[in-house]
Amino acid sequence: MKKIEIPAEQGDVTLIKAKVSQSLLKGKHRKVEGGRAVLAHGEVTGHHHSLDSRKAYILDVTPELRALFNAQVGIPAQANILDGVLVVEKPDVIQHQEHNPIEIEPGVHWIVIEQEYTPGRIQRTVD
């Protein structure tokens, strides 16, 4: 079993410490929303898990990043649980309207959103 480091969990969002080369960190950035880098939206409540976009950004998943994630975490490719890559450039705080804020240090992190089984399929948890 691979050893993974989880620096933060907030609701249905888990961050896993990543080792990613600088060349893979030059991908497409996720859109900033109101000055916030949004890790995940609450589909029901409209709330969100987010950081200050001046201190952090999120990369969209590419096939290369997904393969690296699967190798580092030790899961089969069909699990398909990687939601993005968080790059924290300066110490920041993950905010959510219903959870306590979580301080996070600079680094690169895999973003994983909790999954749940429903008859016939696996889907993201809806909050």
DRENGU-408268 format. One record per residue (C-alpha): residue in one letter; x, y, z. Coordinates in steps of 0.2 Angstrom, whole numbers, padded with zeros to 4 digits, always signed. Layout:
N
AXYZ ...
END
This chain:
127
M+0000+0000+0000 K+0006+0017-0004 K+0008+0030+0010 I-0001+0046+0006 E-0001+0063+0016 I-0018+0071+0018 P-0014+0089+0023 A-0033+0095+0023 E-0050+0088+0023 Q-0066+0099+0023 G-0083+0091+0020 D-0083+0081+0004 V-0066+0088-0002 T-0049+0079+0002 L-0032+0086-0003 I-0018+0074-0005 K+0000+0080-0006 A+0007+0078-0023 K+0024+0077-0032 V+0022+0085-0049 S+0035+0092-0061 Q+0035+0110-0065 S+0032+0106-0084 L+0015+0098-0079 L+0010+0113-0068 K+0009+0124-0084 G-0009+0117-0089 K-0025+0126-0090 H-0031+0135-0074 R-0048+0133-0068 K-0059+0149-0069 V-0058+0161-0054 E-0074+0165-0046 G-0076+0182-0037 G-0057+0182-0033 R-0058+0164-0026 A-0050+0148-0033 V-0065+0136-0030 L-0061+0118-0026 A-0079+0112-0026 H-0097+0119-0026 G-0111+0113-0015 E-0124+0108-0028 V-0139+0110-0016 T-0133+0124-0005 G-0123+0135-0017 H-0109+0135-0005 H-0091+0132-0010 H-0074+0127-0004 S-0062+0140-0010 L-0045+0149-0007 D-0039+0167-0012 S-0035+0166-0030 R-0020+0178-0027 K-0012+0164-0017 A-0017+0148-0025 Y-0024+0141-0042 I-0032+0125-0048 L-0027+0116-0063 D-0039+0106-0074 V-0035+0087-0075 T-0025+0081-0090 P-0022+0063-0095 E-0004+0065-0089 L-0009+0072-0072 R-0022+0058-0070 A-0009+0045-0074 L+0003+0053-0061 F-0010+0054-0048 N-0015+0035-0050 A+0003+0030-0049 Q+0006+0041-0033 V-0009+0036-0024 G-0010+0018-0030 I-0027+0016-0037 P-0033+0009-0053 A-0036+0021-0068 Q-0055+0017-0069 A-0058+0024-0051 N-0057+0041-0060 I-0058+0051-0043 L-0046+0066-0047 D-0055+0082-0048 G-0040+0094-0051 V-0023+0100-0044 L-0022+0114-0031 V-0006+0124-0032 V-0004+0135-0016 E+0009+0148-0019 K+0008+0157-0002 P+0000+0151+0015 D-0019+0152+0013 V-0035+0147+0021 I-0048+0135+0013 Q-0065+0143+0017 H-0083+0136+0017 Q-0099+0144+0023 E-0103+0129+0034 H-0086+0122+0039 N-0071+0129+0050 P-0058+0137+0039 I-0042+0126+0037 E-0025+0134+0035 I-0014+0127+0021 E+0004+0129+0017 P+0012+0131+0000 G+0013+0116-0011 V+0004+0105-0024 H-0011+0095-0019 W-0022+0082-0028 I-0041+0087-0026 V-0052+0072-0023 I-0071+0074-0020 E-0080+0061-0010 Q-0089+0048-0020 E-0104+0038-0016 Y-0112+0022-0022 T-0130+0022-0028 P-0138+0007-0037 G-0130+0005-0054 R-0116+0019-0052 I-0104+0028-0042 Q-0106+0047-0042 R-0099+0063-0033 T-0107+0066-0016 V-0120+0080-0017 D-0121+0092-0002 
END
